[in-house]
Amino acid sequence: RYFLRDDICPKTCENFRALSTGEKGFGYKGCSFYRVIPGFCACSGDFETNNANRKGGHSIFDEKYFEDENFILKHDSRGILSMDNYGWPNTVSSRFFVTFDETPWMDDYHVVFGKLIDGFDTLDRLESYGILEGYGAQKGRTTAKIVIQNCGQIL
């Protein structure tokens, strides 16, 4: 369970919320975690290609991408929820990642919009499926297919 900081990143949080519920006809249900790097992060949210090639995924808004909302929140602990991008500014879509540790080098490049508040045992299990083989867009293979079976919103 995540606490979304819609007071700081309202547009980013609305995008994530709507993709979690699937209310626009597409979203995170059935998405794979296509990149898991122990000690760093797990990436998901590309519901079109389900891989790290940066070709799939899109926001709920009219355009595929939207702007980086701000960089107020930091990657300062385990369980931080942040938007992935396509390697350049203002390319926020549906791709996201969750941290396994502090990742300060991601600050000012990726928008943090939430934090894990319950389910750290699941995060531990997710991290255990990663293969540590280095960093880079195509690194982070997993020992098993990891899929978001269900997701939504808790009020």
C-alpha positions in Angstrom: 0.0 0.0 0.0 1.3 3.4 -1.0 0.6 6.9 0.3 0.5 9.2 -2.7 1.5 12.8 -2.2 -1.2 14.5 -4.2 -0.7 17.6 -2.2 2.8 18.0 -3.8 2.3 16.2 -7.2 -1.4 16.2 -8.0 -1.1 15.5 -11.7 1.4 12.7 -11.3 -0.7 11.1 -8.5 -3.9 11.3 -10.6 -2.1 9.6 -13.5 -0.9 6.8 -11.2 -4.2 6.5 -9.5 -6.2 6.2 -12.7 -3.7 3.7 -14.2 -4.0 1.7 -10.9 -7.8 1.5 -11.2 -7.9 1.0 -15.0 -10.8 3.5 -15.3 -9.5 4.8 -18.7 -9.6 1.3 -20.2 -5.9 0.7 -19.7 -3.5 0.5 -16.8 -1.2 -1.4 -14.5 -3.2 -4.6 -14.1 -1.3 -7.4 -15.8 1.9 -5.3 -16.1 5.2 -7.0 -15.6 8.1 -5.8 -13.4 10.6 -5.9 -16.3 13.6 -4.6 -14.4 14.6 -5.5 -10.9 18.0 -4.5 -9.6 18.7 -5.6 -6.0 19.8 -2.6 -3.9 18.4 -0.2 -6.4 14.9 -0.4 -7.8 12.1 -2.3 -9.5 10.6 -0.9 -12.7 7.1 -1.5 -14.1 4.3 0.4 -15.8 4.9 -0.2 -19.5 1.6 -2.0 -20.2 2.2 -1.9 -24.0 5.6 -3.7 -24.4 6.3 -4.9 -20.8 10.0 -4.4 -21.2 12.7 -1.8 -20.7 13.1 -0.7 -24.3 11.4 2.7 -23.6 8.9 2.3 -26.5 5.7 1.6 -24.6 3.5 3.1 -21.9 1.6 6.4 -21.9 -0.2 8.7 -19.5 -3.9 9.1 -19.0 -3.7 12.6 -20.5 -4.1 13.6 -24.1 -0.4 13.3 -24.9 1.8 10.2 -24.4 4.1 12.2 -22.0 3.5 15.0 -19.5 5.9 17.3 -17.8 8.0 16.6 -14.7 5.7 18.1 -12.0 8.5 19.0 -9.6 11.4 17.6 -7.7 10.4 18.5 -4.1 10.4 15.0 -2.7 13.6 12.9 -2.7 14.6 9.3 -3.2 15.7 9.1 0.5 14.6 5.7 1.6 13.4 2.2 0.8 9.9 2.1 -0.8 9.9 5.4 -2.6 7.5 5.5 -5.5 8.8 7.6 -8.5 8.0 8.1 -12.2 10.5 6.6 -14.7 11.1 8.6 -17.8 12.5 8.1 -21.3 16.0 9.5 -20.5 15.2 13.1 -20.9 13.1 15.7 -19.1 9.3 16.0 -19.3 8.8 12.4 -20.5 6.6 11.1 -17.7 4.1 8.5 -18.9 3.0 5.4 -17.1 6.4 3.9 -16.3 7.3 3.9 -12.6 9.8 2.5 -10.2 10.0 1.7 -6.5 13.3 2.0 -4.6 15.0 -0.7 -2.6 17.3 1.8 -0.9 18.2 5.5 -0.9 18.9 6.6 -4.5 20.0 10.2 -4.3 21.4 10.2 -7.8 17.8 10.0 -9.1 16.9 13.2 -7.4 16.1 16.1 -9.8 15.7 13.6 -12.7 12.7 11.5 -11.6 9.5 12.8 -9.9 8.9 11.2 -6.5 5.2 11.1 -5.7 4.6 8.5 -3.1 6.0 6.1 -0.5 5.3 2.5 0.6 3.5 2.5 4.0 2.5 -1.1 4.2 3.7 -4.3 2.5 7.5 -4.1 3.0 7.5 -8.0 3.0 6.2 -7.9 -0.6 8.9 -5.4 -1.5 11.5 -7.7 0.0 10.2 -10.6 -2.0 10.1 -8.5 -5.2 13.8 -7.5 -4.6 14.7 -11.2 -4.1 13.7 -12.0 -7.7 16.3 -9.5 -9.2 19.6 -10.5 -10.7 22.4 -8.1 -9.8 24.3 -7.7 -13.1 25.0 -4.0 -13.3 23.2 -0.8 -14.2 21.7 0.4 -17.5 18.4 0.3 -19.3 18.5 -3.4 -20.3 20.0 -4.7 -17.0 17.9 -6.1 -14.1 16.6 -9.4 -15.4 14.5 -11.4 -13.0 14.5 -15.1 -12.0 10.8 -15.3 -12.6 8.1 -13.4 -14.3 6.6 -10.8 -11.9 3.2 -9.5 -12.8 0.8 -7.0 -11.1 -2.2 -9.3 -10.7 -4.5 -6.7 -9.3 -4.4 -3.1 -8.3 -6.7 -0.2 -7.5 -7.4 2.5 -5.0 -8.1 2.3 -1.2 -10.0 5.3 0.1 
